[in-house]
Amino acid sequence: MADRSALIVRGGWDGHQPVETTDSVIPFLQANGYEVRVEESPAVYTDADYLAGVDLIVQTNTMNTIEREELAGLIAAVRAGTGLGGWHGGIADSYRNSADYLHLIGGQFAHHPPKAPKDQLPGEQSDNYVPHTIDIVPERADHPIVAGLTDFDLVTEQYWVLTDDYNDVLATTTLAARDFDPWHRPVTTPAVWTRQWGAGRVFVCTAGHRLEVLDDENVRTIVERGLLWASR
């Protein structure tokens, strides 16, 4: 019998497969004792009575908008102890219209470098799939989200995020400075982090562009552990 409650809020850009990726975590949540509710809009965040009983919000909602009352409800729930977690643009590029959302999450997608100059590419999602390494921060290697994991390689979008030092960064990735890039030196940016907000916990993993990336053994482990860690 489920003794915990999880809310999945999904939507936005279909290229991130919000339905397929969230459907893939539902069995894991159910196996860990969660009753799972799925919503296709952040409108549910206005239901304060319902959110008060939610232990975990999993958000996969990219490049969307959020109303002031909806965001206020989300922030209030996290401050009161509801956990919030997600991956890639579904959490780190959700609501570009809101500085308060950025403040809650602690990181905003800024760029994913293409694998060659854009005028040499066909204009497909794979234009931005570059080989890169996710580096576990040595000082945080004992954190339950990354414990036992080592640095690992991916070929997918490599997120450059704008962030702050309130985050507890568990893993990073370093973007190269190539001849055709406008930046002049490699840039290291957070790839996995947590954030304490009031009584609530926030978890973000920037890998997870599509289901095949979420299915990477390391990414799946981090996401599953991260969701459980964030939960009330």
Secondary structure, DSSP 8 states (H G I E B T S, - for coil): ---EEEEEEEEE-GGG-HHHHHHHHHHHHHHTTEEEEEESSGGGGG-HHHHTT-SEEEEEEESB---HHHHHHHHHHHHHT-EEEEETHHHHSSBTT-HHHHHHHSEEEEE---SS-GGGS-SSGGGG-EEEEEEE-GGGTTSTTTTT---EEEEE---EEEE-TTSEEEEEEEE---TTSSSSS-EEEEEEEEEEETTEEEEEE---SSHHHHTSHHHHHHHHHHHHHH--
